[in-house]
Amino acid sequence: MNPTQQPVTQQAVTQQPVSRRKILQLGAVGAASAIGGGQLIARLDHRFPPPARVPEQVSAALPEIQFDIGSFIAPVQTIEGVEFRFGPTYTQFLPARLTRPPTLDDQAALADALDTIESTYAFTPRGVFTFVSYGIPYFRSLPRSLVAANIPRLDDEPDRFAFEEAQPSPTDVVDANPDIRKARFHVPMRIETNDLLFTIRSDDLRVTRDVMSWLRGSNRLDGRTVASPDLDTLLEFDASRLMFAQPGRPRQLADAAGLPYATRVHPDSPMWMGFADQQVAGSGPADIATFQGNDSASLTSTKRDDYFFNGGVQHLSHVILDLEQWYLDERGANAETEQGEGQSKEAEGDNDETFLERVQYMFRSTPPPSEGFADQLTDGGGPAYLPNDFDDAGDAERSARGIGTAENEHRIGHLSALQRSSRATDGTPMHIRVDGPGYDAMDVPDRSPQPKLQFSIFVPTAKFFADMRRNQASTDLCRRHEVSDDDNGLERFITTTRRQNYLVPPRRHRAFPLLELLDGSDDFSRP
């Protein structure tokens, strides 16, 4: 075993500081070498062969739950004794807005386009998975009576729809949170107003780009002339967002971009923050994330014959990651800068975040899943592949109270905070995550490419996600038990700049849902 990878006790953590001057020098190199984030990802693509896939035996019929692709992306891998399932390497999130009311001809055109994609490319990771979901603006353009008769209601609040717009988190930068201040990326969050969202997933970057270009009107698909759908006068596409998730890719990109904390990123992690989050135990079965749910949990009135049976809610958000603070503790660096030139402390870097601190922010403190290696900083400072264990919904509050933590510290872990409400009573996760690294300049104040979390999740109701995100922030526990902002999970390291909820219909209604139910007296009109 490498001597820098010896497990240590909490009292024996070794830090290796990096000077502020060195950080600035490295940052300059990174800025000088920075190119478009998508270009850099594409340049690195050839270094990462597509992952080996051994699909399970599945039926010829494609899943009625659009996002039910678990059996198509096998195998499950056991790494360090933990089961992981990696989704398609690349995901393009492509939002769109309607420029006019869609017609039944448009509905047929979109349905035919989706069928064409699936007849051209296999429904596999080497081919493509294409999901379509719809925002509140789409449904607001339909007759209220039609929408009200078909959108599911909450079981415990029958007057409330299961599908609602996204809400700001208690730690988002919005007027309602005047005390929230982000250290490096203080960017206001906005609720987007898209009508549609295409989620395009493949192990092959060329394929995701090919499908996206064809939908936009390229008339070329898989190298052949194929007429694009006649949607050019109907849809106005927004900028796409590229997500990549493959072991080792974030570190390769950090090295190529000359990011100042590159040597701190774990060389085998699929995520920017160094910890894999693709644990099989971290996501539920597809049906639990639908409106009707399953035997573990059911939250809505949905019945088998209902229009949106096998549908659910998809949340999409765009998150800037403050990795300088995560790995280098930018708070300490800023404090030194404020003292003036030549007045830096001798112990520059003493506040760098160790693995032991980061693993507690990410998971929990009661106890942390690993204490890391003797060198707590280089190459992540500890293992990247750790279990997503569930104790109970009260885990976060116990650590907020300092029960079972080292020196009774009041500290909340991100994962334990989510688990306040993310699981059914039998412990089954009630969501399916589609999240991974991004690297682009979207919403960055100085327009520089920055590490991102491209985050999407499938959930049974909008309220479920709002509750889970509020519990993730855990501002109530922080106030009640005097937990400092510095010890509250990931909240100070992330800035969410965009949010929106979408309804993801079942496959049979994925092209402009409800449109075929309009009668001659109804009218589909833009507000």
C-alpha positions in Angstrom: 0.0 0.0 0.0 1.2 3.5 -0.8 2.4 5.1 2.5 0.3 8.2 1.9 -2.8 6.0 1.9 -2.5 4.6 5.4 -5.7 5.0 7.4 -5.3 7.3 10.4 -7.2 8.3 13.5 -8.9 11.6 13.8 -6.3 12.9 16.1 -3.4 12.1 13.7 -4.6 14.0 10.6 -1.7 15.5 8.6 -2.2 18.6 6.5 0.0 19.8 3.7 -0.6 23.5 3.1 -0.3 25.2 -0.2 0.6 28.8 -0.2 -1.7 31.6 -1.3 0.9 32.8 -3.8 1.0 29.3 -5.3 -2.7 29.2 -5.6 -2.7 32.5 -7.5 0.1 31.3 -9.8 -1.8 28.1 -10.6 -5.0 30.0 -11.1 -3.3 32.2 -13.7 -2.2 29.1 -15.5 -5.7 27.8 -15.4 -7.1 31.0 -16.8 -4.5 31.1 -19.5 -5.3 27.6 -20.7 -9.1 27.8 -20.2 -11.1 27.2 -23.4 -14.8 26.5 -23.7 -15.8 23.9 -21.2 -17.6 21.8 -23.8 -14.5 21.9 -26.0 -12.2 20.8 -23.2 -14.6 17.9 -22.3 -14.7 16.8 -26.0 -10.9 17.0 -26.2 -10.6 14.6 -23.3 -13.2 12.2 -24.6 -10.8 10.0 -26.5 -8.9 9.3 -23.3 -11.9 7.6 -21.7 -13.1 4.5 -23.6 -16.8 3.8 -23.1 -17.5 1.7 -20.0 -18.0 -2.0 -20.4 -21.7 -2.8 -20.3 -23.4 -6.1 -19.7 -27.1 -5.4 -20.1 -29.6 -7.4 -18.2 -32.2 -9.4 -20.0 -35.0 -7.0 -20.7 -38.2 -7.2 -22.8 -38.3 -5.9 -26.3 -40.9 -3.3 -25.1 -39.4 0.0 -24.1 -40.3 1.2 -20.6 -43.6 3.0 -20.0 -41.9 4.9 -17.2 -39.6 7.0 -19.4 -36.7 7.1 -16.9 -36.8 3.4 -16.0 -33.5 2.5 -17.6 -31.8 0.7 -14.7 -31.9 -2.7 -16.4 -30.4 -1.1 -19.6 -27.3 0.3 -18.0 -25.9 -2.8 -16.2 -23.7 -4.0 -14.7 -23.8 -3.2 -11.1 -20.2 -2.9 -10.0 -18.8 -3.6 -6.5 -16.1 -1.2 -5.6 -14.5 -1.3 -2.1 -17.4 -3.5 -1.1 -20.1 -1.0 -2.2 -22.4 -1.5 -5.1 -22.5 1.2 -7.8 -24.4 1.6 -11.0 -23.1 4.2 -13.4 -25.5 5.9 -15.7 -24.7 7.0 -19.3 -21.5 8.9 -19.4 -23.0 12.0 -21.1 -26.3 13.8 -20.6 -27.5 16.8 -22.5 -30.2 18.8 -20.9 -31.9 20.7 -23.7 -34.7 23.1 -22.6 -37.1 24.7 -25.1 -40.0 27.2 -25.2 -43.1 27.2 -27.4 -43.3 30.1 -29.9 -46.9 29.3 -30.8 -49.7 26.9 -29.7 -48.9 23.3 -30.7 -51.4 21.5 -32.9 -52.3 17.8 -33.3 -50.0 17.8 -36.3 -47.2 19.0 -34.0 -48.0 16.3 -31.5 -47.7 13.7 -34.3 -44.5 15.2 -35.5 -42.9 15.1 -32.1 -44.1 11.5 -31.5 -42.7 10.5 -34.8 -39.4 12.2 -34.1 -38.9 10.4 -30.8 -39.7 7.1 -32.6 -37.2 7.9 -35.3 -34.5 8.5 -32.7 -35.2 5.2 -31.1 -35.3 3.3 -34.4 -32.0 4.9 -35.5 -30.1 4.4 -32.2 -30.5 1.5 -29.9 -32.1 2.0 -26.5 -28.8 1.3 -24.8 -25.9 3.4 -23.3 -24.0 3.0 -26.6 -27.1 4.3 -28.4 -29.3 6.9 -26.7 -32.0 7.4 -24.1 -34.2 10.4 -24.8 -36.8 11.6 -22.2 -39.2 14.5 -22.7 -40.9 16.4 -19.8 -43.0 19.6 -19.6 -43.0 22.7 -17.5 -45.7 24.6 -15.7 -45.9 27.2 -18.6 -47.0 24.4 -21.0 -49.8 23.3 -18.7 -50.9 26.9 -18.0 -51.6 27.3 -21.7 -54.1 24.4 -21.6 -57.7 24.9 -20.3 -57.7 24.8 -16.5 -60.5 22.3 -16.4 -58.5 19.8 -18.5 -55.4 20.2 -16.4 -57.3 20.0 -13.1 -59.0 16.8 -14.2 -55.8 15.0 -15.1 -52.9 16.2 -12.9 -52.7 14.0 -9.8 -53.5 15.3 -6.3 -51.7 14.7 -3.1 -53.2 12.0 -0.9 -52.7 14.0 2.3 -53.7 17.4 0.7 -56.4 16.6 -1.9 -56.7 20.3 -2.9 -53.1 20.4 -3.9 -51.6 19.2 -7.2 -48.7 16.7 -7.1 -47.0 18.8 -9.8 -46.1 22.4 -8.8 -43.4 24.8 -9.7 -40.0 24.6 -8.0 -39.4 26.6 -4.9 -36.3 28.4 -3.7 -34.2 26.6 -1.1 -33.5 28.3 2.2 -29.9 28.7 1.2 -30.5 30.0 -2.4 -29.6 33.6 -3.2 -33.1 35.2 -3.4 -34.7 38.2 -1.8 -36.5 35.9 0.7 -33.1 34.9 2.1 -31.4 38.2 2.8 -28.9 36.7 5.2 -27.5 34.2 2.7 -24.1 35.2 1.3 -22.0 32.9 -1.0 -18.3 33.4 -0.7 -17.2 33.3 -4.4 -20.4 32.9 -6.5 -23.1 35.1 -5.0 -25.5 34.7 -8.0 -29.2 35.1 -7.6 -31.3 32.0 -8.3 -34.2 32.2 -10.8 -37.0 29.9 -11.6 -36.9 29.1 -15.3 -40.0 29.2 -17.6 -39.3 26.6 -20.2 -42.2 24.6 -21.8 -40.2 21.4 -22.5 -37.1 19.7 -21.5 -35.3 17.0 -23.5 -32.9 14.8 -21.5 -30.6 13.1 -23.9 -28.2 10.4 -22.5 -25.5 8.2 -24.0 -22.0 6.9 -23.4 -21.1 8.5 -26.7 -20.8 12.3 -26.8 -21.1 12.2 -30.6 -24.5 10.6 -30.2 -25.9 13.1 -27.8 -24.8 16.0 -30.0 -26.1 14.3 -33.1 -29.6 13.8 -31.6 -29.6 17.4 -30.2 -28.6 18.8 -33.6 -31.2 16.8 -35.4 -34.0 18.0 -33.1 -32.7 21.5 -33.9 -33.0 21.0 -37.6 -29.7 19.5 -38.9 -31.5 16.9 -41.1 -28.7 14.5 -40.4 -29.0 11.6 -38.0 -26.3 8.9 -37.5 -24.4 10.1 -40.6 -27.4 9.9 -42.9 -29.9 12.4 -44.4 -33.0 12.2 -42.2 -35.5 15.0 -42.2 -35.6 16.8 -38.9 -39.0 17.1 -37.3 -41.0 20.1 -38.5 -40.8 21.9 -35.2 -38.6 24.9 -36.3 -41.6 27.3 -36.1 -42.8 25.8 -32.8 -39.8 25.5 -30.5 -37.1 27.9 -29.5 -34.3 26.0 -27.9 -32.3 27.4 -24.9 -28.6 26.7 -24.4 -28.0 23.0 -23.6 -26.2 21.9 -20.5 -23.7 19.1 -20.7 -23.2 16.6 -17.9 -20.4 14.0 -17.8 -20.0 11.3 -15.2 -17.2 8.7 -15.5 -14.6 7.7 -12.9 -11.5 9.8 -13.2 -12.9 12.4 -15.6 -13.1 15.4 -13.2 -9.5 15.0 -12.2 -8.4 14.8 -15.9 -10.3 17.9 -16.7 -8.9 19.7 -13.6 -5.4 18.9 -14.7 -6.0 19.9 -18.3 -7.6 23.2 -17.2 -4.8 24.0 -14.7 -7.3 24.4 -11.9 -5.5 25.4 -8.6 -6.9 22.5 -6.6 -6.4 19.9 -9.3 -4.1 17.7 -7.2 -6.7 17.6 -4.5 -9.3 16.0 -6.7 -9.4 12.2 -6.3 -8.0 10.7 -9.5 -10.7 7.9 -9.7 -13.8 9.8 -8.6 -16.6 10.5 -11.1 -17.6 13.6 -9.2 -15.9 17.0 -8.7 -16.1 16.9 -4.9 -14.3 13.6 -4.8 -17.0 11.2 -3.5 -18.9 8.9 -5.9 -22.7 9.3 -5.4 -23.8 6.5 -7.8 -24.4 4.0 -5.0 -27.2 1.5 -5.9 -28.5 2.0 -2.3 -28.9 5.7 -3.0 -31.7 5.5 -5.5 -35.0 3.8 -5.4 -36.7 1.6 -8.0 -38.3 3.6 -10.9 -41.9 3.1 -9.8 -41.4 4.6 -6.4 -40.6 7.9 -8.1 -43.8 7.9 -10.1 -47.1 9.5 -9.2 -48.7 6.2 -8.2 -45.6 4.9 -6.3 -45.3 1.3 -5.1 -45.8 -0.9 -2.1 -43.1 1.0 -0.2 -44.7 4.5 -0.7 -47.5 6.1 -2.5 -48.2 9.8 -2.2 -50.9 10.7 -4.7 -54.4 9.8 -5.9 -53.2 8.2 -9.2 -54.9 5.1 -10.4 -53.9 2.7 -13.1 -56.3 4.1 -15.8 -55.3 7.7 -15.1 -53.7 9.7 -17.9 -50.4 10.3 -16.0 -50.1 6.8 -14.5 -46.3 6.0 -14.8 -45.5 9.7 -14.9 -43.7 11.7 -12.3 -41.8 15.0 -11.6 -38.4 15.9 -12.9 -36.5 18.7 -11.2 -33.6 20.4 -13.0 -31.2 22.8 -11.4 -27.9 24.4 -12.3 -25.3 24.6 -9.6 -21.9 26.4 -9.5 -19.4 24.6 -7.2 -17.0 26.6 -5.1 -14.2 24.0 -5.2 -11.5 26.5 -4.1 -13.4 26.8 -0.8 -14.1 23.0 -0.8 -10.4 22.0 -1.2 -8.4 25.0 -0.3 -10.7 26.8 2.2 -10.9 30.2 0.4 -12.1 31.8 3.6 -8.6 31.6 5.1 -7.0 32.8 1.8 -9.3 35.8 1.7 -8.5 36.7 5.3 -4.8 36.7 4.4 -5.4 38.9 1.3 -7.2 41.5 3.4 -4.1 41.9 5.6 -2.2 43.5 2.8 0.7 42.5 0.5 3.6 40.9 2.4 1.6 40.4 5.6 0.5 36.8 5.1 0.7 34.5 8.0 3.5 32.0 8.2 1.0 29.1 8.4 -0.6 29.8 5.0 -3.0 27.0 4.0 -3.5 25.8 7.6 -7.2 26.1 7.1 -7.3 23.8 4.0 -10.2 21.4 4.2 -8.9 17.9 5.1 -10.5 14.7 3.9 -11.9 14.1 7.3 -13.7 17.5 7.3 -15.0 17.0 3.8 -16.3 13.5 4.3 -18.3 14.8 7.3 -19.7 17.6 5.2 -20.7 15.2 2.5 -21.9 12.2 4.6 -22.2 12.5 8.3 -20.2 12.9 11.5 -21.8 10.1 13.6 -19.4 8.5 12.7 -17.8 9.5 9.4 -17.7 6.7 6.9 -13.9 7.0 6.7 -11.1 8.9 8.3 -9.0 9.0 5.2 -5.3 8.6 4.6 -2.3 10.0 6.4 -2.0 12.6 3.6 -5.4 14.2 3.9 -5.1 16.5 0.9 -3.3 14.9 -2.1 -5.5 13.0 -4.5 -8.5 13.5 -2.3 -6.9 12.5 0.9 -9.1 9.4 1.3 -11.3 6.9 -0.6 -13.8 8.1 -3.2 -16.1 5.1 -3.0 -18.1 5.0 0.2 -21.4 3.5 1.2 -24.7 5.5 1.2 -25.8 4.2 4.6 -29.2 5.1 6.1 -29.5 5.1 9.9 -32.8 6.8 10.4 -34.4 10.2 9.7 -33.2 11.5 13.0 -29.5 11.2 12.2 -29.0 14.8 11.1 -30.6 16.2 14.3 -28.4 14.0 16.5 -25.2 15.3 14.8 -26.6 18.9 14.9 -26.9 18.4 18.7 -23.3 17.0 18.8 -24.5 13.5 19.9 -21.8 11.0 18.9 -19.6 13.5 17.0 -15.9 14.1 17.7 -15.6 16.5 20.7 -19.4 16.9 20.5 -19.1 19.2 17.5 -22.4 20.5 16.1 -22.1 19.5 12.4 -24.6 18.3 9.8 -23.7 16.0 6.9 -25.3 16.6 3.5 -26.4 13.0 3.1 -27.9 12.7 6.6 -29.8 15.9 6.1 -31.3 14.7 2.9 -32.4 11.5 4.7 -34.6 13.4 7.0 -37.3 12.9 4.4 -35.9 11.2 1.3 -36.9 7.6 2.2 -40.0 5.5 2.7 -40.8 4.1 6.1 -39.1 0.8 5.0 -35.9 2.7 4.2 -36.3 2.7 0.4 -35.1 5.9 -1.4 -38.0 7.7 -3.0 -36.1 9.3 -5.9 -33.8 8.6 -8.8 -30.9 11.0 -9.3 -29.5 12.1 -12.6 -26.7 14.3 -11.5 -23.0 14.7 -12.4 -20.2 17.1 -13.2 -20.4 19.9 -15.7 -17.8 22.5 -16.7 -19.0 25.7 -18.4 -19.4 29.4 -18.0 -23.2 29.6 -17.6 -24.2 32.1 -15.0 -20.6 32.7 -13.8 -20.2 36.5 -13.2 -16.8 36.7 -15.0 -17.9 34.2 -17.8 -15.1 31.8 -17.0 -15.7 28.1 -17.2 -16.2 26.7 -13.7 -17.0 23.2 -12.3 -20.7 22.7 -12.1 -23.2 20.2 -10.7 -25.7 19.5 -13.4 -28.5 18.2 -11.2 -31.7 16.5 -12.1 -33.9 14.1 -10.1 -37.1 12.1 -10.6 -39.5 12.3 -7.7 -43.1 11.3 -7.0 -44.3 14.9 -6.2 -43.0 18.4 -6.3 -43.8 18.8 -2.6 -41.6 15.7 -1.9 -38.6 17.4 -3.6 -39.2 20.8 -1.9 -39.3 19.1 1.5 -36.2 17.1 0.8 -34.3 20.2 -0.4 -35.4 22.2 2.6 -34.2 19.4 4.8 -30.9 19.3 3.0 -30.4 23.0 3.9 -31.4 22.2 7.5 -31.5 25.8 8.5 -34.1 24.9 11.2 -31.6 22.5 12.8 -28.8 25.1 12.5 -30.9 27.7 14.4 -32.2 25.2 17.0 -28.8 23.6 17.8 -26.4 26.5 17.1 -24.7 24.8 14.0 -22.5 27.3 12.3 -22.7 27.9 8.5 -19.2 26.4 8.2 -20.5 23.1 9.6 -23.7 22.8 7.6 -23.2 20.2 5.0 -22.5 21.4 1.4 -24.6 24.6 1.6 -21.7 27.1 1.6 -19.9 25.4 -1.3 -22.8 25.5 -3.8 -24.7 28.2 -5.6 -27.9 27.2 -7.4 -28.6 29.7 -10.2 -31.6 28.1 -11.9 -34.4 25.7 -11.0 -37.5 24.4 -12.7 -39.9 21.5 -12.2 -41.2 19.4 -15.1 -43.8 16.8 -15.4 -42.4 13.7 -17.1 -45.4 11.9 -18.7 -45.5 8.1 -19.4 -44.1 7.0 -22.7 -47.5 6.8 -24.3 -48.2 10.5 -23.7 -44.7 11.9 -24.1 -45.5 14.1 -27.1 -47.5 17.2 -26.0 -49.6 15.6 -23.3 -53.4 16.3 -23.1 -53.5 18.0 -26.5 -55.5 15.2 -28.0 -58.2 15.6 -25.3 -59.1 19.1 -26.5 -62.5 19.3 -28.1 -63.7 21.9 -30.5 -64.8 24.3 -27.7 -61.4 24.2 -26.0 -58.5 26.5 -26.9 -54.8 26.1 -26.5 -53.4 29.6 -26.3 -50.3 31.3 -24.9 -50.9 33.6 -21.9 
